[in-house]
Amino acid sequence: MRRLTSIATAFVASIALGLLMTPPVRAAAPTGTVRLLGQTAWVTQGAEFALRLAVTTKSTDDLELAVTVYPAVGSRSAFDETINDRVRGSAVSVKADPLSDLSADAEGAITVRLPIQDPAQARDPFRIRLRGAGVYPVVVELRGLGGGARVAQFTTHMINLPDAITGPKLATSLILPLAAPPTLQADGARRMTAAWSTSLRAVTATAETYADVPVTLLPQPETVQALALSDRPEDANTVAALVRATATRQILAGPYVRLAEPAFASGFESEEATQRTHGLAVLTSVLGTPPDTGIAVVDDGLDDATVNRLEAAHAVRAIVRERALAPIGLRTTLTQPFQLRGRSGHRLPAALADDGLAIHFNSKTPAILAAHNLLADLAVLYFDSPGVARGVVALPPPGWRASAEFLAPVFEGLRSSPVLAPVDASGLFASVAPATASARRTPLLRDAATPASSATLPATELRRARRDLVELSDLAIGENATVTGLEERVLTGQSADLRARQRSDYLATVDNEIKKQLHGIRVPTNQSITLNDRRARIPVTILRDVAFPVRVIVQLSSDRLQFPAGSTARIDLTRRNTTTMFTVQARASGTFPLEVSLKSPDGKVVLSTGRFTIRSRAGSRVGVYLSVGALCFLIAWWGRHIMQARRARRP
């Protein structure tokens, strides 16, 4: 009995020890997301700042939603830190509510309201007291109850406006490109993805919805051409909206594709001129009216020769990206036009496309949050020097893909802003005085930055393709789709949106196609012609294996032939096989070669050569006379001989 008792005691003890050594089961860490659906763009004294949020989580019991307001940023550099979730300073206000206590609307969104204290009214403990006008970072967190571990967060901004707004607003020029990566391929096909089609449609549709907000449209000709040729109904709608916009919007001209300007400084100036000439022709054809050529947008780098080339393209002003300029010592962002220095004393009025503003177009940030970051950044620029006539240009970075979710809040914010004045590009130059460099009020001069070494063109491939294309173009009778298409493929191969290797391969492929076209115009070889007379007309047939009529020169040469009517003829090849007649005169009988050359209309380029075999059976006149005389003599001699023989046989 005692043994059983001891065994039972040991068993119970071992179970108890096991329970003590087993770690407790921990609850899974809460998970969830929070994102911005909308917010108040501009807050006035005594008003309310509202955030509309989407919160997703498996359980609301152990989470809270916290909204913390921080002191206003004092500079653009401080603002830049906040958009990367680096917020400094002590909280001005914290509002934290259990997620289970917050109700959602019919669309599942939660609205958080932050009333703002009016300094002119009695203190209200339920309102947030802000220290003057400015841009206040607002951190939205989904975290554990009671200030627990953070689950998700983002940072937005509250723009608190002053009591009275006096003086000029900040002139804001929003330039919206309609540009996709090259759709024209080296093989001549056009390919535009549905995503890019949707992006381009978002620009024109939003601009049409907010027709009262001045903006500038920058359509890339190659992209617009692809839309016009597309069989998708949405692309036709985009083109139709763009055509309607010509009546109310400023639409700027540009090169056929996006260019790296420094690449055209050494021997390729004519290529850039062709880019702009053809781009203007394409836009005029699609839109029905020519776009504005007076303002050039330099969308990539530039060099000091860019100014001269832009002037040659009839530009009187330019908009250039900040990174393309040599830095100067300014304490605040340059918000006035300046003089862009070129070569040989050339200068061009220019405005800066702010690189800081371009960051907010980045698709990595949720669209609605990015839109309000852009408005907040513009407000920071206004608060730098409120009441002073200044202006900025917001130009998206290359490759930007637009969305209605981003554009609609931006347009709405510009329309309702008490401190921003939306203007088109021309309006910016007209409303803001140029910057000066010193107390002597001399114009501020800016120089181009040192161009990147990667900004090059495949010189060998481009020169070869251009040479062959010129030869083919000189042959063509009038304009035709084939030559124009090859021209556009050469221009597309210069795009800054292609990598260096792609540009080389692109141009080499196009040049091979041009050579095939040139080789399709030729003289058949191994033809044989027989001359039965000393003077005759011989046929020369030219083959044309291209889809358009061409004009050529045919030239004959032979040591044994004369050409009484000339050895050359200018011929229009309008059929697949074209035969022309040449008058020739043989110097002697026999078999000998006839050389046939096919040349360009100016006679400088030999397209094809052929060799005919001539067999002449006709002798000279002296030979004919001698032969006839000899025959007559023989006939007379035989006749006499026969008569004499007959007389001798008579009895």
C-alpha positions as CSV (number, residue, x, y, z in Angstrom):
1,M,0.0,0.0,0.0
2,R,2.8,2.4,0.9
3,R,4.5,1.5,-2.4
4,L,1.3,2.4,-4.4
5,T,1.0,5.6,-2.5
6,S,4.6,6.6,-3.3
7,I,4.2,5.7,-7.0
8,A,1.0,7.9,-7.2
9,T,2.8,10.7,-5.4
10,A,5.7,10.6,-7.9
11,F,3.3,10.5,-10.8
12,V,1.4,13.6,-9.6
13,A,4.7,15.3,-9.0
14,S,6.0,14.6,-12.5
15,I,2.8,16.0,-14.0
16,A,3.1,19.1,-11.9
17,L,6.7,19.6,-12.9
18,G,5.8,19.1,-16.5
19,L,3.2,21.8,-16.3
20,L,5.6,24.2,-14.7
21,M,8.2,23.6,-17.4
22,T,5.8,23.9,-20.4
23,P,5.9,27.6,-21.7
24,P,2.6,29.4,-21.8
25,V,0.9,29.6,-25.2
26,R,1.2,33.2,-26.5
27,A,-1.5,34.9,-28.5
28,A,-0.7,35.6,-32.1
29,A,0.5,39.2,-32.7
30,P,-2.3,41.4,-34.2
31,T,-2.1,42.1,-37.9
32,G,-3.8,44.6,-40.1
33,T,-3.4,47.6,-42.5
34,V,-4.5,51.2,-42.6
35,R,-4.6,53.4,-45.7
36,L,-5.8,56.8,-46.6
37,L,-9.0,57.1,-48.7
38,G,-9.3,60.9,-48.5
39,Q,-8.7,63.9,-46.3
40,T,-9.3,67.6,-45.8
41,A,-6.9,69.5,-48.1
42,W,-6.9,72.9,-46.5
43,V,-7.8,73.7,-42.9
44,T,-8.9,77.1,-41.7
45,Q,-9.2,78.5,-38.2
46,G,-12.0,76.9,-36.2
47,A,-12.7,74.3,-38.9
48,E,-12.2,70.5,-38.9
49,F,-9.6,68.2,-40.3
50,A,-11.1,64.9,-41.4
51,L,-9.4,61.7,-42.4
52,R,-11.2,58.9,-44.2
53,L,-9.5,55.6,-43.6
54,A,-9.7,52.0,-44.7
55,V,-8.7,49.6,-41.9
56,T,-8.4,45.8,-42.5
57,T,-7.8,43.4,-39.6
58,K,-8.9,40.0,-38.5
59,S,-10.0,41.2,-35.1
60,T,-10.8,44.7,-33.7
61,D,-10.7,43.7,-30.0
62,D,-7.0,44.3,-29.3
63,L,-6.3,47.2,-31.6
64,E,-6.7,51.0,-31.5
65,L,-6.5,53.7,-34.1
66,A,-4.2,56.6,-33.1
67,V,-3.9,59.9,-35.0
68,T,-1.0,62.1,-33.8
69,V,-0.4,65.7,-34.9
70,Y,3.2,67.0,-34.7
71,P,4.6,70.6,-34.9
72,A,4.7,72.3,-38.3
73,V,7.8,71.6,-40.4
74,G,10.2,74.5,-40.7
75,S,11.8,73.7,-44.1
76,R,11.5,71.5,-47.2
77,S,14.3,69.2,-45.9
78,A,12.3,68.6,-42.7
79,F,9.2,68.0,-44.8
80,D,11.1,65.5,-47.0
81,E,11.9,63.5,-43.8
82,T,8.2,63.3,-42.8
83,I,7.2,61.7,-46.1
84,N,9.7,58.9,-45.2
85,D,8.0,58.5,-41.8
86,R,10.7,60.4,-39.9
87,V,8.8,62.9,-37.8
88,R,10.5,65.0,-35.2
89,G,9.3,66.9,-32.2
90,S,6.8,66.4,-29.4
91,A,3.2,65.6,-30.3
92,V,0.8,68.5,-30.4
93,S,-2.2,66.2,-30.1
94,V,-2.9,62.5,-29.9
95,K,-6.3,61.0,-30.5
96,A,-6.5,57.2,-29.9
97,D,-9.7,55.2,-30.0
98,P,-10.3,51.4,-29.7
99,L,-10.9,50.1,-33.1
100,S,-14.0,48.3,-31.8
101,D,-15.6,51.7,-30.8
102,L,-15.2,53.2,-34.3
103,S,-18.1,52.8,-36.8
104,A,-17.6,52.4,-40.5
105,D,-19.8,53.9,-43.2
106,A,-21.7,52.0,-45.9
107,E,-18.4,51.7,-47.9
108,G,-16.5,50.3,-44.9
109,A,-14.5,53.5,-44.3
110,I,-13.8,55.0,-40.9
111,T,-13.7,58.8,-40.6
112,V,-11.6,60.5,-37.9
113,R,-12.4,64.1,-37.2
114,L,-10.0,66.6,-35.6
115,P,-11.6,69.9,-34.7
116,I,-9.2,72.9,-34.8
117,Q,-9.2,75.7,-32.2
118,D,-10.0,79.2,-33.5
119,P,-7.5,81.5,-31.6
120,A,-10.2,84.2,-31.7
121,Q,-12.6,82.0,-29.7
122,A,-12.6,80.8,-26.1
123,R,-10.4,77.8,-25.4
124,D,-12.1,74.5,-26.2
125,P,-10.4,71.5,-24.6
126,F,-11.8,69.2,-27.3
127,R,-10.2,71.2,-30.1
128,I,-6.5,71.0,-31.3
129,R,-4.6,74.2,-30.7
130,L,-2.1,74.8,-33.5
131,R,0.8,77.3,-33.3
132,G,0.0,79.3,-36.4
133,A,-0.1,78.6,-40.1
134,G,2.0,75.8,-41.6
135,V,2.2,72.2,-42.6
136,Y,1.7,69.8,-39.7
137,P,2.7,66.1,-40.0
138,V,0.0,63.7,-39.0
139,V,0.9,60.2,-38.2
140,V,-1.9,57.6,-38.4
141,E,-1.2,54.3,-36.6
142,L,-2.9,51.0,-36.1
143,R,-1.5,49.7,-32.9
144,G,-2.1,47.6,-29.8
145,L,-4.5,48.9,-27.2
146,G,-3.1,51.4,-24.8
147,G,-0.2,52.4,-27.0
148,G,1.0,48.9,-27.8
149,A,3.1,47.6,-30.7
150,R,2.6,49.3,-34.0
151,V,0.9,47.2,-36.6
152,A,0.7,49.7,-39.5
153,Q,1.2,53.4,-40.1
154,F,1.5,56.2,-42.6
155,T,2.3,59.9,-42.4
156,T,0.2,62.6,-44.0
157,H,-0.1,66.4,-43.4
158,M,-2.5,69.0,-42.2
159,I,-2.2,72.3,-44.0
160,N,-3.3,75.0,-41.5
161,L,-4.0,78.3,-43.2
162,P,-3.4,81.8,-41.7
163,D,-6.3,83.9,-40.5
164,A,-6.0,86.3,-43.4
165,I,-4.3,85.5,-46.7
166,T,-2.9,88.6,-48.4
167,G,-0.7,89.1,-51.4
168,P,-0.1,86.9,-54.4
169,K,-0.6,83.2,-54.2
170,L,2.0,80.7,-55.3
171,A,1.7,80.3,-59.1
172,T,1.6,76.6,-59.7
173,S,2.1,75.2,-63.2
174,L,1.2,71.5,-63.5
175,I,2.6,69.9,-66.7
176,L,1.1,66.6,-67.4
177,P,2.8,64.4,-70.0
178,L,0.9,61.9,-72.2
179,A,3.9,59.7,-72.8
180,A,4.4,55.9,-72.8
181,P,7.5,53.9,-73.5
182,P,8.1,53.6,-77.3
183,T,5.2,51.6,-78.8
184,L,6.8,51.5,-82.3
185,Q,9.0,48.4,-82.4
186,A,12.0,47.8,-84.7
187,D,9.9,45.5,-86.8
188,G,7.3,48.2,-87.5
189,A,4.6,46.8,-85.1
190,R,3.1,49.1,-82.5
191,R,2.5,47.7,-79.0
192,M,0.9,49.6,-76.2
193,T,-0.2,47.7,-73.0
194,A,-3.6,48.1,-71.5
195,A,-2.0,49.6,-68.4
196,W,-0.5,52.5,-70.3
197,S,-3.7,53.0,-72.2
198,T,-5.5,53.3,-68.9
199,S,-2.9,55.7,-67.6
200,L,-3.1,58.0,-70.6
201,R,-6.9,58.0,-70.5
202,A,-6.7,59.1,-66.8
203,V,-4.9,62.3,-67.7
204,T,-7.3,63.5,-70.4
205,A,-10.4,62.4,-68.5
206,T,-9.4,64.2,-65.3
207,A,-8.3,67.3,-67.2
208,E,-11.6,67.3,-68.9
209,T,-13.5,66.9,-65.6
210,Y,-11.7,69.8,-64.0
211,A,-11.9,72.1,-67.0
212,D,-11.7,75.2,-64.8
213,V,-8.2,74.3,-63.4
214,P,-5.4,75.5,-65.7
215,V,-2.8,72.9,-66.5
216,T,-0.5,72.3,-69.4
217,L,-0.6,69.1,-71.5
218,L,2.6,67.6,-73.0
219,P,1.7,64.9,-75.4
220,Q,4.5,62.8,-76.8
221,P,3.9,62.5,-80.5
222,E,4.9,58.8,-80.8
223,T,2.5,57.9,-78.0
224,V,-0.4,60.0,-79.4
225,Q,0.2,58.5,-82.8
226,A,-0.1,55.0,-81.3
227,L,-3.4,56.0,-79.6
228,A,-4.8,57.4,-82.9
229,L,-3.9,54.1,-84.7
230,S,-5.2,51.9,-82.0
231,D,-8.4,49.9,-82.4
232,R,-9.3,50.1,-78.7
233,P,-12.4,52.3,-78.0
234,E,-10.8,53.8,-74.9
235,D,-7.8,55.0,-76.9
236,A,-10.1,56.7,-79.4
237,N,-11.8,58.4,-76.4
238,T,-8.4,59.6,-75.2
239,V,-7.6,61.1,-78.5
240,A,-11.0,62.7,-78.7
241,A,-10.6,64.3,-75.3
242,L,-7.1,65.6,-76.3
243,V,-8.6,67.1,-79.4
244,R,-11.3,68.9,-77.3
245,A,-8.6,70.1,-74.9
246,T,-6.9,72.1,-77.7
247,A,-9.7,74.7,-77.4
248,T,-9.0,75.4,-73.7
249,R,-5.6,73.9,-72.7
250,Q,-2.1,74.9,-73.5
251,I,-0.6,71.9,-75.4
252,L,3.1,72.0,-75.9
253,A,5.1,70.5,-78.8
254,G,8.0,68.3,-78.4
255,P,10.3,65.8,-80.1
256,Y,8.9,62.6,-81.6
257,V,10.2,60.6,-78.6
258,R,11.9,61.6,-75.4
259,L,15.5,62.6,-75.9
260,A,18.7,62.9,-73.9
261,E,19.7,66.3,-75.1
262,P,23.5,66.1,-74.6
263,A,23.6,63.1,-77.0
264,F,22.8,65.5,-79.9
265,A,25.5,68.0,-79.4
266,S,28.2,66.5,-81.6
267,G,27.2,66.0,-85.1
268,F,23.6,65.0,-84.6
269,E,22.0,68.4,-84.4
270,S,20.1,67.6,-87.6
271,E,18.6,64.5,-85.9
272,E,17.2,66.6,-83.1
273,A,15.8,69.1,-85.6
274,T,14.1,66.2,-87.4
275,Q,12.7,64.9,-84.1
276,R,11.0,68.2,-83.4
277,T,9.9,68.7,-87.0
278,H,8.3,65.3,-87.3
279,G,6.8,65.5,-83.8
280,L,5.1,68.8,-84.7
281,A,3.8,67.3,-87.9
282,V,2.3,64.2,-86.1
283,L,0.6,66.3,-83.4
284,T,-0.8,68.7,-85.9
285,S,-2.2,65.9,-88.0
286,V,-3.8,64.1,-85.0
287,L,-5.1,67.2,-83.1
288,G,-6.1,69.2,-86.2
289,T,-4.2,72.3,-84.9
290,P,-0.5,72.9,-84.3
291,P,0.6,72.8,-80.6
292,D,2.6,75.5,-78.9
293,T,6.2,75.5,-80.0
294,G,7.2,78.6,-78.0
295,I,7.9,76.7,-74.7
296,A,10.2,73.7,-74.9
297,V,10.3,71.2,-72.1
298,V,13.7,69.5,-71.6
299,D,12.7,66.2,-70.0
300,D,16.2,64.9,-69.4
301,G,19.7,66.3,-69.1
302,L,21.0,69.2,-71.2
303,D,24.3,70.9,-72.1
304,D,25.2,74.4,-73.0
305,A,24.5,73.8,-76.7
306,T,20.9,72.9,-75.9
307,V,19.9,76.5,-75.7
308,N,21.1,77.1,-79.3
309,R,19.3,74.1,-80.6
310,L,16.1,75.1,-78.8
311,E,16.3,78.5,-80.3
312,A,16.7,77.0,-83.8
313,A,13.5,75.1,-83.1
314,H,11.7,78.5,-82.5
315,A,11.5,78.1,-78.7
316,V,11.5,81.4,-76.8
317,R,11.3,79.8,-73.3
318,A,12.2,76.5,-71.7
319,I,11.3,74.4,-68.7
320,V,14.2,72.3,-67.5
321,R,14.6,69.8,-64.7
322,E,16.5,70.9,-61.6
323,R,19.0,68.1,-61.8
324,A,20.0,69.2,-65.3
325,L,21.4,72.5,-64.0
326,A,24.7,73.3,-62.2
327,P,24.0,73.9,-58.5
328,I,24.1,77.4,-57.1
329,G,24.1,78.7,-53.5
330,L,20.5,79.4,-52.7
331,R,19.1,79.1,-49.2
332,T,15.5,78.4,-50.4
333,T,14.1,76.8,-53.5
334,L,14.3,78.9,-56.7
335,T,10.7,79.9,-57.4
336,Q,11.3,82.5,-60.2
337,P,12.3,82.2,-63.9
338,F,15.9,82.8,-64.8
339,Q,18.2,83.0,-67.8
340,L,19.6,79.7,-69.2
341,R,23.1,80.3,-70.6
342,G,24.0,78.8,-74.0
343,R,27.0,79.0,-76.3
344,S,28.3,82.2,-77.9
345,G,26.3,84.4,-75.6
346,H,22.9,82.9,-76.2
347,R,20.4,83.0,-73.4
348,L,16.9,81.6,-73.0
349,P,14.3,82.5,-70.4
350,A,13.7,79.3,-68.4
351,A,11.8,78.0,-65.4
352,L,12.7,75.1,-63.1
353,A,10.8,71.8,-62.9
354,D,11.2,71.1,-59.2
355,D,12.8,67.7,-58.5
356,G,11.3,67.7,-55.0
357,L,7.8,68.0,-56.4
358,A,8.5,65.3,-59.0
359,I,9.1,62.8,-56.2
360,H,5.4,62.8,-55.3
361,F,4.4,61.4,-58.6
362,N,6.2,58.2,-57.8
363,S,3.9,55.2,-58.0
364,K,5.5,53.5,-54.9
365,T,3.4,55.7,-52.6
366,P,-0.3,55.0,-52.5
367,A,-2.0,57.4,-55.0
368,I,-4.2,59.4,-52.6
369,L,-1.5,59.8,-50.0
370,A,1.0,60.9,-52.8
371,A,-1.5,63.5,-54.0
372,H,-1.8,65.1,-50.6
373,N,1.9,65.0,-50.1
374,L,2.2,67.0,-53.3
375,L,-0.3,69.6,-52.1
376,A,1.5,69.8,-48.7
377,D,4.9,70.3,-50.4
378,L,3.4,73.1,-52.5
379,A,2.1,74.7,-49.3
380,V,5.6,74.4,-47.7
381,L,6.9,76.4,-50.7
382,Y,4.2,79.0,-50.2
383,F,5.0,79.4,-46.5
384,D,8.6,80.0,-47.3
385,S,7.8,83.5,-48.4
386,P,4.0,84.1,-48.2
387,G,2.7,87.1,-50.0
388,V,5.6,87.3,-52.6
389,A,5.0,86.7,-56.3
390,R,6.6,83.4,-57.0
391,G,5.9,80.3,-59.1
392,V,6.8,76.6,-59.4
393,V,6.6,73.9,-62.1
394,A,5.4,70.4,-61.2
395,L,6.5,68.0,-63.9
396,P,6.2,64.2,-63.3
397,P,9.4,62.1,-63.7
398,P,10.0,60.1,-66.9
399,G,8.0,56.9,-67.0
400,W,5.3,58.3,-64.7
401,R,2.1,56.3,-65.0
402,A,-0.9,58.4,-64.1
403,S,-4.0,57.3,-62.2
404,A,-7.4,59.0,-61.6
405,E,-6.9,58.2,-57.8
406,F,-3.8,60.5,-57.8
407,L,-5.0,63.2,-60.2
408,A,-8.4,63.9,-58.9
409,P,-7.3,65.0,-55.4
410,V,-4.5,67.1,-56.9
411,F,-6.9,68.9,-59.2
412,E,-9.5,69.3,-56.4
413,G,-6.8,70.7,-54.1
414,L,-5.6,73.2,-56.8
415,R,-9.1,74.3,-57.5
416,S,-10.0,74.9,-53.8
417,S,-6.6,76.2,-52.5
418,P,-6.5,79.7,-50.9
419,V,-2.7,79.9,-51.3
420,L,-2.0,78.2,-54.7
421,A,-2.9,79.8,-58.1
422,P,-2.9,77.1,-60.9
423,V,-1.6,78.5,-64.1
424,D,-0.4,77.0,-67.4
425,A,3.2,77.3,-68.5
426,S,2.8,80.6,-70.2
427,G,0.9,82.0,-67.2
428,L,3.8,81.2,-65.0
429,F,6.3,83.3,-67.0
430,A,3.7,86.1,-67.3
431,S,2.8,86.2,-63.6
432,V,6.2,85.8,-61.9
433,A,9.1,88.3,-62.4
434,P,12.5,86.8,-63.3
435,A,15.0,86.3,-60.6
436,T,18.0,88.6,-60.2
437,A,21.5,87.7,-59.1
438,S,22.6,90.7,-57.0
439,A,21.7,94.1,-55.7
440,R,22.4,95.4,-59.2
441,R,19.3,93.5,-60.4
442,T,21.2,91.6,-63.1
443,P,19.3,88.6,-64.4
444,L,20.1,85.3,-62.7
445,L,22.1,83.1,-65.0
446,R,22.1,79.3,-64.7
447,D,24.4,76.8,-66.5
448,A,23.8,73.3,-67.6
449,A,25.3,70.6,-65.4
450,T,28.0,68.4,-66.8
451,P,26.1,65.9,-69.1
452,A,26.2,62.3,-68.1
453,S,28.7,60.2,-70.0
454,S,25.9,57.6,-70.7
455,A,23.9,60.1,-72.7
456,T,25.2,58.9,-76.1
457,L,23.8,57.7,-79.4
458,P,25.0,54.6,-81.3
459,A,26.8,56.8,-83.9
460,T,27.8,54.2,-86.4
461,E,24.4,52.6,-86.5
462,L,22.5,55.9,-86.6
463,R,24.7,57.3,-89.4
464,R,24.3,54.2,-91.5
465,A,20.6,54.0,-91.0
466,R,20.1,57.7,-91.8
467,R,22.3,57.4,-95.0
468,D,20.3,54.5,-96.3
469,L,17.0,56.1,-95.4
470,V,18.0,59.3,-97.3
471,E,18.8,57.1,-100.4
472,L,15.5,55.4,-100.2
473,S,13.6,58.6,-99.6
474,D,15.3,60.2,-102.6
475,L,14.0,57.4,-104.8
476,A,10.4,57.6,-103.7
477,I,7.9,59.6,-105.8
478,G,6.0,61.7,-103.3
479,E,5.3,60.8,-99.7
480,N,4.4,57.2,-98.8
481,A,3.6,55.3,-95.7
482,T,6.6,52.9,-96.1
483,V,9.3,55.6,-96.0
484,T,7.5,57.5,-93.3
485,G,7.3,54.4,-91.2
486,L,11.0,53.7,-91.6
487,E,11.7,57.3,-90.7
488,E,9.7,57.0,-87.5
489,R,11.5,53.8,-86.6
490,V,14.9,55.5,-87.0
491,L,13.6,58.4,-84.8
492,T,12.2,55.9,-82.2
493,G,15.6,54.2,-82.0
494,Q,17.0,57.4,-80.5
495,S,14.7,57.4,-77.5
496,A,16.1,58.1,-74.1
497,D,13.6,55.5,-72.8
498,L,15.7,52.7,-74.5
499,R,18.9,51.4,-73.1
500,A,22.2,51.9,-75.0
501,R,22.2,48.3,-76.3
502,Q,18.6,48.5,-77.3
503,R,19.2,51.7,-79.3
504,S,22.1,50.0,-81.2
505,D,20.1,46.9,-81.9
506,Y,17.0,48.9,-82.8
507,L,18.8,51.0,-85.4
508,A,20.7,48.1,-86.9
509,T,17.5,46.2,-87.3
510,V,15.8,49.2,-89.0
511,D,18.8,49.7,-91.3
512,N,18.6,46.1,-92.4
513,E,15.0,46.7,-93.4
514,I,15.9,49.8,-95.3
515,K,18.6,47.9,-97.2
516,K,16.1,45.2,-98.1
517,Q,14.0,48.0,-99.6
518,L,16.9,49.3,-101.6
519,H,17.9,45.9,-102.9
520,G,14.3,45.4,-104.1
521,I,15.0,47.9,-106.9
522,R,17.4,46.1,-109.3
523,V,18.4,45.2,-112.8
524,P,17.9,41.5,-113.8
525,T,21.1,39.8,-114.6
526,N,22.2,37.4,-117.4
527,Q,19.9,38.8,-120.1
528,S,20.8,38.1,-123.8
529,I,19.8,40.3,-126.7
530,T,20.4,39.6,-130.4
531,L,20.9,42.4,-132.9
532,N,19.9,41.5,-136.4
533,D,20.5,45.0,-137.7
534,R,23.3,47.3,-137.1
535,R,21.0,49.9,-135.6
536,A,18.2,48.7,-133.4
537,R,16.1,49.4,-130.2
538,I,16.7,47.1,-127.3
539,P,14.5,46.7,-124.2
540,V,15.9,47.1,-120.6
541,T,13.6,45.8,-117.8
542,I,13.9,47.1,-114.2
543,L,12.4,45.2,-111.3
544,R,10.7,47.0,-108.4
545,D,10.0,44.8,-105.3
546,V,9.0,47.7,-103.1
547,A,5.4,48.8,-102.2
548,F,5.7,52.4,-103.6
549,P,6.7,54.0,-106.9
550,V,10.2,55.2,-107.3
551,R,12.2,57.3,-109.8
552,V,15.6,56.1,-111.0
553,I,18.2,56.7,-113.7
554,V,19.2,53.8,-116.0
555,Q,22.7,54.1,-117.6
556,L,24.1,51.9,-120.3
557,S,27.7,51.5,-121.4
558,S,29.6,49.3,-123.9
559,D,32.8,49.5,-125.9
560,R,31.1,47.9,-129.0
561,L,27.9,50.0,-129.0
562,Q,26.9,53.5,-129.8
563,F,23.8,55.2,-128.3
564,P,22.5,57.7,-130.8
565,A,19.6,58.9,-128.5
566,G,21.7,58.8,-125.3
567,S,22.9,56.2,-122.9
568,T,20.9,57.3,-119.8
569,A,17.2,57.6,-119.1
570,R,15.2,58.8,-116.1
571,I,12.4,56.3,-115.4
572,D,9.4,56.2,-113.0
573,L,8.9,52.7,-111.8
574,T,5.2,52.5,-111.2
575,R,4.8,48.8,-111.8
576,R,6.6,45.7,-110.6
577,N,8.4,45.3,-114.0
578,T,9.1,48.4,-116.1
579,T,10.7,48.2,-119.5
580,T,12.3,51.1,-121.4
581,M,13.8,51.1,-124.9
582,F,17.2,52.3,-125.9
583,T,18.5,52.9,-129.4
584,V,21.8,51.3,-130.1
585,Q,24.1,51.0,-133.0
586,A,26.7,48.2,-133.3
587,R,30.2,49.0,-134.2
588,A,30.8,45.4,-135.4
589,S,29.3,42.0,-135.4
590,G,30.0,39.5,-132.7
591,T,29.2,38.8,-129.0
592,F,30.1,41.4,-126.3
593,P,28.8,42.7,-122.9
594,L,26.5,45.6,-122.2
595,E,26.8,47.1,-118.7
596,V,23.5,48.5,-117.1
597,S,23.7,50.7,-114.0
598,L,20.7,51.7,-111.9
599,K,21.3,55.0,-110.0
600,S,19.5,57.4,-107.7
601,P,17.9,60.4,-109.3
602,D,20.9,62.6,-108.5
603,G,23.2,60.0,-110.0
604,K,25.4,59.7,-106.9
605,V,24.3,56.4,-105.6
606,V,24.5,53.1,-107.6
607,L,21.6,50.9,-106.6
608,S,22.2,47.9,-108.8
609,T,24.2,46.8,-111.8
610,G,23.7,44.2,-114.5
611,R,25.4,42.8,-117.5
612,F,23.6,41.9,-120.7
613,T,25.1,39.8,-123.5
614,I,24.7,41.3,-127.0
615,R,25.0,39.1,-130.1
616,S,25.3,41.2,-133.2
617,R,24.7,39.5,-136.6
618,A,24.9,42.7,-138.7
619,G,28.2,43.6,-140.6
620,S,29.4,47.0,-141.8
621,R,28.1,48.6,-145.0
622,V,31.4,48.1,-146.9
623,G,31.3,44.4,-146.1
624,V,27.8,44.1,-147.4
625,Y,28.6,45.9,-150.6
626,L,31.7,43.7,-151.2
627,S,29.7,40.6,-150.6
628,V,26.9,41.7,-153.0
629,G,29.5,42.6,-155.6
630,A,31.3,39.3,-155.2
631,L,28.1,37.5,-155.6
632,C,27.2,39.4,-158.7
633,F,30.6,38.7,-160.2
634,L,30.3,35.0,-159.5
635,I,26.9,34.9,-161.1
636,A,28.1,36.7,-164.2
637,W,31.2,34.5,-164.4
638,W,29.2,31.3,-164.1
639,G,26.7,32.6,-166.6
640,R,29.4,33.3,-169.2
641,H,31.1,30.0,-168.5
642,I,27.9,28.1,-169.1
643,M,27.2,30.0,-172.4
644,Q,30.7,29.3,-173.7
645,A,30.4,25.6,-172.9
646,R,27.1,25.4,-174.8
647,R,28.6,27.0,-177.9
648,A,31.5,24.5,-177.8
649,R,29.1,21.5,-177.9
650,R,27.2,22.7,-181.0
651,P,28.0,20.7,-184.3
